[in-house]
Amino acid sequence: MLAIATSAALLTGCQNTHGINTDLAISSGLNAYKAATLSDADAKAIANQGCVEMDSGNKVASKSSKYGKRLAKIAKALGNNINGTPVNYKV
């Protein structure tokens, strides 16, 4: 992945890239490197942040609502723990 990022960086100095978008190439290389080096803790932190943002901007049904009750049945079948991480289902 580092080779991709380095190659993309080197392309920025080329004047004749035959239609290659060098900014896109650099961005793609860096994104690939970030994805390859993303830890489990980083992924959990990003997911948790997304959940907090979604919950703060959307109405969450109560557990006693018809949606909450239906979700409880589905969640029971899915379980409340995934690889040691507690799961909090919401609708």
Secondary structure, DSSP 8 states (H G I E B T S, - for coil): -HHHHHHHHHHTT-S--TT--HHHHHHHHHHHHHHHT--HHHHHHHHHHHHHHHHHHS----TTSHHHHHHHHHHHHH-SEETTEE-----
